[in-house]
Amino acid sequence: MIGITGASGKLGSRVLASVRDCLGADNVIGLARIPSNLPGSGRWADFDQPDSLEVAFAGVETLLFVASNAPDPARMVQHAAVVAAATAARVGRVVYTSLVDCDRRATPVDKMHSATEDLIRRSGMSWTFLRNGEYTENWINFVSVSEYATTGLVRANVGGARLVSATRDDLAEATATVMLGKGHAGKTYDLTGDRLWGFAELAAAVERATSRPVMYRNVSNDEQRRLFQRRGLPAHVVDLMMDVHREIRVGGFARPATDLTQLLGREPQSMEDAVAAAVGHGESP
Ligand SMILES: NC(=O)c1ccc[n+]([C@@H]2O[C@H](COP(=O)([O-])OP(=O)(O)OC[C@H]3O[C@@H](n4cnc5c(N)ncnc54)[C@H](OP(=O)(O)O)[C@@H]3O)[C@@H](O)[C@H]2O)c1
């Protein structure tokens, strides 16, 4: 039996659908705070209710542990509860959605992912770490693409820095491959793009996709914070994204990787294709 936490979320729901398509509904269980929101049957698993977890994990051989989206440091308490319950429930292997290069940087989110990996390594369970790259959607979603096209500006505080990233669809597909395949125990995968992109290129991609003039403007840290706040992000996500941008400025997300390409068996979706797809799906003004 495969169990999937965060099955109500954007990443987990995609993996749940793919794995169920292959193995059938009886062999895959979605785990969520409100299981009635899941397609098909699910179990109640609330990271803040440790008692729910061991029951939820009963009979699960391979657990996809999708990292929580709670603020740090509360998230670490939740993650410790998940690892303890999975160990007690005798889960065979945990597949954890970590963060690419979390052991090379020192922001709160990097430390949280590294500490969670350490807990899992020490638990005695078999493991696979999927070190996900920054989601391309962090910069390309309905709000941001609309904003770029209507203002004619991509604004960011990262100067000419470049990064690699990956789309949720590609990460979900690679994750399903790992959940369904063999030979992944004890492996750490860097799941991010193999091509660097910068914010001037993002502006050019939005211009091409929307046929509106768009240019890149470097902005101050204060203006960047206001931009994130105006997009309606919760305060802890604004802080997290400010950390991400600080790391981007110093090349902290600029290490291309090929693991995603190998797991997908094709090139990952590029930033340019993700912009075109977002606009094609109506994610423009
Ligand atoms: N690398 C990046 O750029 C990036 C960007 C965004 C997120 N992330 C990380 O990747 C994870 C998955 O991404 P996503 O896009 O799928 O995020 P998402 O759509 O926000 O999903 C987060 C999931 O975590 C679940 N969750 C939150 N608190 C929980 C709790 N107390 N107990 C049980 N489940 C809980 C949510 O359940 P509910 O439906 O009950 O809320 C939801 O299913 C995120 O949680 C975050 O750690 C990474």
The ligand as a Tripos MOL2 file, in Angstrom:
@<TRIPOS>MOLECULE
LIG
   48    52     1     0     0
SMALL
NO_CHARGES

@<TRIPOS>ATOM
      1 N1         10.0920   24.5370   -3.7300 N.am      1 LIG1
      2 C1          9.1100   25.4080   -3.8710 C.2       1 LIG1
      3 O1          9.1760   26.3480   -4.6620 O.2       1 LIG1
      4 C2          7.8670   25.2220   -3.0750 C.ar      1 LIG1
      5 C3          6.7920   26.0860   -3.2930 C.ar      1 LIG1
      6 C4          5.6310   25.8650   -2.5650 C.ar      1 LIG1
      7 C5          5.5780   24.8320   -1.6580 C.ar      1 LIG1
      8 N2          6.6540   24.0300   -1.4650 N.ar      1 LIG1
      9 C6          6.6330   22.9070   -0.5090 C.3       1 LIG1
     10 O2          6.1030   21.7930   -1.1790 O.3       1 LIG1
     11 C7          4.9500   21.3060   -0.4890 C.3       1 LIG1
     12 C8          3.9180   20.8330   -1.4890 C.3       1 LIG1
     13 O3          3.6380   21.9000   -2.3990 O.3       1 LIG1
     14 P1          2.1560   22.1850   -2.8690 P.3       1 LIG1
     15 O4          2.2570   23.1280   -3.9810 O.co2     1 LIG1
     16 O5          1.4070   20.9140   -3.0320 O.co2     1 LIG1
     17 O6          1.6050   22.9380   -1.5740 O.3       1 LIG1
     18 P2          0.0730   23.0750   -1.1160 P.3       1 LIG1
     19 O7         -0.8320   23.0110   -2.3040 O.co2     1 LIG1
     20 O8          0.0210   24.2820   -0.2560 O.co2     1 LIG1
     21 O9         -0.1640   21.7550   -0.2510 O.3       1 LIG1
     22 C9          0.3170   21.6370    1.0420 C.3       1 LIG1
     23 C10        -0.2930   20.3940    1.6300 C.3       1 LIG1
     24 O10         0.1490   20.2680    2.9850 O.3       1 LIG1
     25 C11        -0.9950   19.8900    3.7570 C.3       1 LIG1
     26 N3         -0.8920   20.2760    5.1570 N.ar      1 LIG1
     27 C12        -0.6530   21.4860    5.6630 C.ar      1 LIG1
     28 N4         -0.7090   21.4520    7.0020 N.ar      1 LIG1
     29 C13        -1.0220   20.1710    7.3320 C.ar      1 LIG1
     30 C14        -1.2470   19.5000    8.5540 C.ar      1 LIG1
     31 N5         -1.2050   20.1460    9.7350 N.pl3     1 LIG1
     32 N6         -1.5320   18.1930    8.5320 N.ar      1 LIG1
     33 C15        -1.6090   17.5230    7.3580 C.ar      1 LIG1
     34 N7         -1.4200   18.0980    6.1570 N.ar      1 LIG1
     35 C16        -1.1370   19.4250    6.1520 C.ar      1 LIG1
     36 C17        -2.1190   20.6630    3.1040 C.3       1 LIG1
     37 O11        -3.3460   20.1210    3.5250 O.3       1 LIG1
     38 P3         -4.6950   20.9980    3.6200 P.3       1 LIG1
     39 O12        -5.3330   20.8510    2.2630 O.co2     1 LIG1
     40 O13        -5.4610   20.3550    4.7060 O.co2     1 LIG1
     41 O14        -4.3020   22.4100    3.9150 O.co2     1 LIG1
     42 C18        -1.8200   20.4360    1.6380 C.3       1 LIG1
     43 O15        -2.3180   19.1890    1.2000 O.3       1 LIG1
     44 C19         4.4760   22.4890    0.3620 C.3       1 LIG1
     45 O16         3.7750   22.0450    1.4770 O.3       1 LIG1
     46 C20         5.7920   23.1600    0.7110 C.3       1 LIG1
     47 O17         6.4310   22.4980    1.7970 O.3       1 LIG1
     48 C21         7.7770   24.1950   -2.1720 C.ar      1 LIG1
@<TRIPOS>BOND
     1     1     2 1
     2     2     3 2
     3     2     4 1
     4     4     5 ar
     5     4    48 ar
     6     5     6 ar
     7     6     7 ar
     8     7     8 ar
     9     8     9 1
    10     8    48 ar
    11     9    10 1
    12     9    46 1
    13    10    11 1
    14    11    12 1
    15    11    44 1
    16    12    13 1
    17    13    14 1
    18    14    15 2
    19    14    16 1
    20    14    17 1
    21    17    18 1
    22    18    19 2
    23    18    20 1
    24    18    21 1
    25    21    22 1
    26    22    23 1
    27    23    24 1
    28    23    42 1
    29    24    25 1
    30    25    26 1
    31    25    36 1
    32    26    27 ar
    33    26    35 ar
    34    27    28 ar
    35    28    29 ar
    36    29    30 ar
    37    29    35 ar
    38    30    31 1
    39    30    32 ar
    40    32    33 ar
    41    33    34 ar
    42    34    35 ar
    43    36    37 1
    44    36    42 1
    45    37    38 1
    46    38    39 2
    47    38    40 1
    48    38    41 1
    49    42    43 1
    50    44    45 1
    51    44    46 1
    52    46    47 1
@<TRIPOS>SUBSTRUCTURE
     1 LIG1         1 GROUP 0 **** ****
